[in-house]
Amino acid sequence: MKSEPIEPMRKYWVLTAIILLGLFLRFYQLGKNPPALDWDEASLGYNAYSILKTGADEFGRKFPVSIRSFEDYKPAVYVYLAIPGIFLFGLNEFTTRLPSAVAGTLSLILTYLVVSELFTFIKFDQFNRPKKTQLALLTTLLLAISPWHLQFSRVAFEANTGLFFVLAGILFFLKGLYNSRWFVLSGVLFAFSFYSYHSPRLVVPLLLFGWTVMFFKTIWRQKWWVIASLILAAVILIPFVKEAVSEGRARFTSVTVLNPEERLKDSITRIIYDKEAGICCAKLIHNRRIVYFKEILNGYLDHFNLDFLFLTGDAPLRHHAVDMGLLYIWEAPFILLGILQLLKYQNSRILFWWFLAAPAASALTTGTPHAVRALTYLPTYQIFTAVGLFHFYRNLLPKLRFRYILSIGLSVLVVLNVFYYLNSYYIHTPVEASADWQYGYKQAVVEIKNWESQVDKVIMTYAYDQPHVFILFYDRIDPLWYQKQWTGGEVMRFKRKFGKYEFRPIDWARDKDLKNTLIIGTPSEIPATENVVKEIKFLNGQIAFRVVKL
């Protein structure tokens, strides 16, 4: 009887220690590693700076619900969250990444609460109340040290704030199944997830549809609160709907696999060939719907690829540490074991629907598997791993003959895998992936400032894409002045100009004859000549830029 009050205190101390560990891993060297801002981070930071100074984004759009940026219309929540830090500490790498680190840390608390609610709901009968608390703590610890979650908690990626709002929405949805008033808060948080990242706009409706079918009787009994939450969410989403109708297509068409020009060429060729061969049902066999279905299914299944999850990650080096997957390799058997255990419980379908629905948005896009777009299903892996570990140590290990040796061996394996990840992330990845992080732009801007007053024009290469945003960010170009450079219309990707600056590919045969001009280009664009005043190198020693004064 006397032990009951002790358990909550011990629980909170352990949870606090886990949160502090997670906070340290997310904030340590936040402004220095990754070693540079990429163009999306710089765009988010500068637009936050612009709204802070003028109330409008870089194109002069007043308090937008999405950021036009590179014509990809980024959801604006991250930008608004960055404003307080920029106001207090100025525009820099740390303040630009600060909202993601905060959201990542708060997501640990939400994960603890979600798992506590989830396993109360599932009625996982092999655990009494203290054991369910331990399961929630273990899941939180796993997320705190997760390579996948750490990667996106330390960069200015909107997906991480999207995950935060989705987790919060899930928490209050689960609470709403017992107390209907929580549905209202769940609806509000899910609505805000639409403003935070693109993926929740498909994933959240899928989650809610599946859970409504599963728990229709419960939800029907609480229908008035559900209706109230839907109305409130609909009101919150009015600005989103207005903008989605007018501008949302731009983002979708830039990333979708449902692109006739790219996806149907082979199908059309086969139809023509079959017709020439006298096959009457050529259009049925090579129907575009079948082509699209196969593309989407392939993209969906890519996200369960073991290579992607445990060995190499996805293609962009900005999404993971070098030579690392998104999850620790030691998690693999415990994930499988956890899934097998949870399949025994009917109410665990709420978790499995989350697991299966979350990659759907990414499946509709190119470049699958994609660690950013599929981030909403990351916590499910930590839950499976935690359940697998519990079952192994409570039920399987005690029956084994060499259980002490095996337990020590597994502990050593876990420690070594975590150490390997941290070593890769802090020592090797900054060097080997510096080009992917657009390292060198900051150094180039410093060099440009040294020469800017001495030249009539500055020409910067477009070889690494979006160079203008680094001038805006690191030179802190006056947003009000910059907004006046735009008269509306489409952004010409390779023909941006403002002030002395011109951004385009370098044509050395022609450009070498320019006078009183500073040119910043790649080694493939500019040979090593006597006019080179500076060579800027990636961290691996390769030349990133040559700066030439003509």
N, C-alpha and C positions, 0 to 999 in steps of 0.2 A: 504493500500500500504506500509506503513512504518513497518508493522509487519513482512513482509517476511524475511528481513535479520536476525530478532531475532530468528526465528525458527531453522535455522541451528546451531547457537551458543548454544541454549538451548539443542538441540539434542546431540551435542558433549559433553556437560557437563554431561548430564544424562548417555550417553554411557560410558564416562570416569569413572563415579562413579560406574557403573555396573561392568566394567572391573576391577577396583580396589577391589571391593567386591569379585569378582571371584578369583582374584590373591591372596587375603588374605586367602580365604577358601582353596585354593590349596597349599599354601606355609606354612601356620601356622603348626608348629610341623611336618614338612614334613619328617624329618629324624627320628622322634620318634613315629609317629602314621601313619600307622599300627606299632605295637610294635616290629616287627622284619622283616627282609627280608625273603621272601620265596625262595625256591631253584631256581626258574626261575629268580627272581630279582638278586640273587647272581651270577648266571651264566652270565647274561647280563653284570653286573658290572665287573666281572673278565675278561670276554672276551674283553670288552672295554679297560681295563687296559693292557691286553696282547697285543692287537693291538697297543696301544699307545707305549708300551715299545719295541715291536719286529716287528710290522707290520704283525703279524699273530695271529690267534685265539689260544685257549688252545691246539689244536691238531696240530699246526704248519701250518695251511692253510693260505697262504698269502692273505691278504685283501679279505676275502670271501664275497660273496653276501648272504650267509646264515650261521648261526652259528650252528655247529654240536651239541654242548651242550650235551643233554641227548638222542642223536639220534633222536631228533624231529626237527632239522634243522630250528631253529628260523630265520625269516627274519632279516637281519643285520642292517637296517637303525637305529633302536634304539641304537644299540651298537655304531655306529659311532657318533650319536648325543650325547652320554654320554661322549665321549672322551674329549671334551674341559673342561667340569666341573671337570673331574677327573684330568686332567692336571693342572688345576688352584688350586683345593682344595683337591686333593688326593682321594683315593678310600674309600668311606664310604657310608652310607645309603642315605644321602642327595644327593650326586652327582649322585648316581645310579638312584634315582627317579626324578632328576631335569628335564631331557628331557620331561617326561610325564607331569609334572606340567606346563612347558612352553607351550607344545603342547595343553594342556587343556585350558590354558589362551588365547592363540592365536585362539583356536577354537571358543571362544566367539565372537571375532571380525568377524571371518568368518561367524558365524551364523547370526549376524546382517546383513552382506552384502548379504548373501544367501537369507534371508527372504525378504530383500528389493527388490532384483531382482525378487524373486519368485512371490511376490504379485503385482509387476508391470506387470509381464507376465500374471498372472492369471486374471488381471483386476477385482479385488475384489471391485465391484462398490459401496459397502456401505461405503467404506473408501476413503476420499480424500487424498491428498498427506501427510499432517501432521498426519492423522490417520494411514496411512500405516507405517509411521515412528514410531509411538507409538507401533504398532503391532510388528515391528522388535525389538524395545527396550524391549518390554515385553517378547518376545520369548528369547532374550538374557539373561534377568534377570532370567527367569525360568531355563535356562540351567546353569547359574552361580551357582544356589543353588540346582541343581538336585542331589539327592543322587547317582544316577547311574553314572553321569558324574564325580562327586567328587570322588567317589570310585576309578575310574580308572585313574583320573588325579593325584592321590596321591600315586600311586604304579608304579613300572617299568614294565608295561604291554605294549607290542607292539601294542595292539589293539587301544590304545589312539592316538598314532602317525598315525596309519592307518586311524582313523576317521578324523584326521586333513587333511591328503592328499585327502581323499575322499570329504570332505567338500570344499576344495580348488578347486578340479576338477569340482565339481558341480557348484560352483560359476562361473567359467569361461566358463562352458558349457552353462549356462543360458545367460551369456553376449554374447556368440558366436551366439546365435539365433538372436541377433540384429546386432552384428558386428563380422563377420566371423573370423577375425584375432585372436580372443580370443580362438578359438578352438585349436590352436596350444599349448597354455599354458595349456589348459584343458587336452589335451592328455599327455603332459609331467607330470603333477601332478598325473593324474590317473595311469600313468606308474610307478611313484615312490611309489604309494600306494601298488603295487605288492611286493615291497621290504620292506614294512613296517609291513605287517601282512598277514596272510593266507586268511582271509575272503574276502578282496577286490578282490582276484584273481577270485572269482566266481561272487561276487555281482556287481563289476564294469562292466564286460561284459553284465550282465543281465540288469543293468540300461541303458547302452548305446544302447543295442538292442531295449528295449522297447521305449526309447525316440526317436530313429531313426525311428521306425515304426510310432510313433505318429506325428512326425514333418518331415516326409520324404520330403515333397515338399520344406520346408524351407532349410533343410540340402542339398538337391539336388542342389538348386540354389547356394549354397556355397561350392560345392563339391571339388573344388581345394584346398581350405583351409582345408577341412576335410581330404582329401587325404594326404596333407602335414603333418597334425597332426598325422595321422595313421603311416606314414613312420617314423616320428621322434620318436613316442612312440615305434614302432617296433625295432628301433635301440637301444633305451634305454633298451629294454627288452631282448636283445640278451643274456647277461650273465645269466639272470633269466631263460630263456628257456633252455640254456645249462645245468644249474644245476638242473632244474626241471626234465629233461629227465633222468639224472643219479641218483639223490638223492631225488627228490620230492616224490617218491612213499613211502619212509620210513615214512614221516610224515602222508601221507594220510592213509596208512594201519593201522597206530597206533590209529587213531581216527574215522575212517569211520564206518557207520552202514552197509556198503556193504561188510560184512565179512562172507563168506560162512560157515566157521566153527562155528561161533557163532549164525548166523541168520537162518540157514536152517535145523537145527537138527529136530525141531518139524515138519517142512514141509516134510522132508524125512520120518519120522516116520509115518505121516499120509498117505503118498503115499503108503508105504508098507502095512499099515492097510487096505486102500481102495482096493488095489489089491487083498489082501487075501479075502476081502469081495465081490470080483467080480465086483467092480465098474470100468468101462472101462476108464473113463476120469480123473483118479486120478491125473495124471501129469498136466492136464489142470487146475484142481480145485486148486491144491497146487503149482502152478507154482512159481518158485523163483522170477520172475519179480513182481508178485503180493505181495509176502512177502516183497521185497525191497520197493515197492511203498508204502505199508502200513506203513513201518518203517519210511520212509522219510516224508510222510504226517503227521504221528503222531509227529515226531520231529519238523516239521514246525508249526503245530498248537499249540504245547506246548508253543511257544513264545507269544501267545496271551492269555495265561492262566492268569486269574485275580489274582490268588494266587501268581504267579511268579512276576507279575507287581506291585501289590499293598500291599501284605501282608507278604510274607515270602522270596521272592527272589528265587534264585536257590540253589542247594545243598551246594556248597562250601561256607563256612563262609568268605572266603577271597573276595567274590564278593559283599558283602553287609553288612550293619550294622545289628546287631542282632535285631530280632523282627521288621524288616523293609523290605518292598518290594523295588523295584528299583525306583519306582515313589511314590510321596506323594499320600496318599489315597484321599485327597480332589481334586486331579486332575481328578479323574475318570469321574465324570459327565460332566466336561468341555471338556474333550477329546471327549466324545461321542457327545456333543453339537457342538464342532468344526468340527467333521467329517460330521455331518448332514448339517451344513452350507456350507462346502466346496463342498459337492456333487452337489450343485446347479450350480457349475461353471465347464464348460467343460475342461478348461485348467488346472484345479486342478488335472487332471489325472497324470500330471508329478510328483506331490507330492505323490499321492496314489500309483503310481508304485514304487517309492522309498520306501514307507512304506511296500509294499507287497514283494518286491524283496530282501530287506536287510536281512531277517532271513534265506534265502535259503541256504547259506553256512553252517550255524549252523545246519540246518535240516539234512544234510548229515552226521553228526557226532554223536557220542555217548554222553550220559550225557545231553540230552536236558530237559528243556530249559537251555541255556547257556548264561549268561550275557555278557561274553567277546566276544564270536564269533558273537553275534547279535548286537554289540555296534553300528554298522553303521546306525541302524534305530532309535536310541535314539532321535536325533533332531526332527524327525517327531512328536513325542509325545509332545514336547514343542510347536511346531507350532499349533497342534490341540488344545492344552490347551489354548494358547494365543487367538486363534480365538474364542473358546468357551467362554472365559472370556469377550472378547470384545462384543460379541453378547449378553451375559447375562446382562452386566452392561449398555449397550447402548439401547437395545431393549426390554428386558424382565423385568428387575428390576424396571424401571420407571412405569410400569403398575401395579405393586403389591401394595397392600394396606399397608403392613408393611415393605416397602422397606428399611427404615432407620435401623430398628431393624435387618432385614435380612442381610443387608450390613455389619453392625457391627459384627453380629454373624459369618459371613463367614470370615471376617478379623481376628477375634479371632481364629477361627478354623485353618486358614492358619498359623498364628504365632505359635500356640501350636504345630502343626504338624512339622513345621520346628525346633522348639525348641526340640521336642521329638527326631527328627533325630539327631541333634547335640549332645544331651545328650547321646544317644545310641552310636554314633560314637566315641566320645571322652572319655566317662566314662565307659560304659559297654562293648562295643565290644573289646577293647584291652584286657580286663580280660577274657571274655568268649570265645574269638576266638584266644587266644594266641597260643594254640596248633596248630591250623590250619595255623598260620603264622610261624610255626617252631621256636617259641620262645624257647630259651635255647641253641641253637647252638653257638651263640656268647659267651655266658657265659661259655659254654663247652670249646671253643677254648682258652679262657683266662686261664682256669684251666689247660688245656693241656700244655700251654706254661710254666706254673709254674713247671711242672714235666718233660717236654720233655728231658731235658739234663740229667735226672737221670734214664732214662729207655732205654732199647734197642728197645722196640717196643710199638706202640700205636695202639690199636684195638678199632674201633668205630662202633657201631651198625648201621645196615641198616634199622632198624624198622620204622624210620620216612622218609626214602628214601633220596637218594642223599647227604649223609653227607660230602663227599669229597669236594663239592663245597664251603662249609662254611670254611673249612680249607684253601682252596685256597684264598678265599675272605678276611677273617678276619686276616689271617696270612700273607697276601700279598706275597704268594709264588712266587718266581722269575719265570716269564712266560717262559723265555728261558730255564731254568733248567727243568721246568715241561714238556715243549714240547718234550724234549729229552727222557722222560719216555715212549713215545708212539712210537711204531714201525708200526703203521697202523692196519687195521683190525677192527673187531667189538668190541665195548666196552662191557666187561662182567659186567653186571649191579651189581651183588652181589659179585664181586671178584676184586674190584679195589684195587690197591696197588701203593704206591710211597714213597720213602724214608723209614722212620720208620713207616709209616702209613699203616694200613690195614683196609678195610671197608667191613664188612660182618655181618650177624646175629651172636649174641653171643650164644654160647653153654656152659653154666656155668658148667655143669658137667665135661666137658673136659677142658674148658679154666681156671678154678680155679687153675689148677696145673701148669700153666705157670709161668715162673720166670722173674723177672725184667721187668714187663709189666704193662702198664696203660691201663685199659679197661673202656670204656664209653658205658653203656648200659641202657636199660629201666628198670623200677621196675619189670616188668614181666620176664626179662631176668636175672637180678642180685638180689639176696636176700639181705636183710639188714644184712651185716656181719661186722666184726671188720675191714675189709680191706677197707671199704668205706671211702674215704677221703673228698668227697663232694657230696651233693645232690643238684641238680639244679632243681628248680621248675618252672612250668608254673605260669602265673600271677594269676590264680585262686587257687593256693596253692598246686595243685597236682604235684607229682614228675615227672619231665620230664626225667632226667638222673641220674644215679648213677655213680660216678667216683671211680674206684677201683685201688689201687696200689698193685700189687702182688710182 
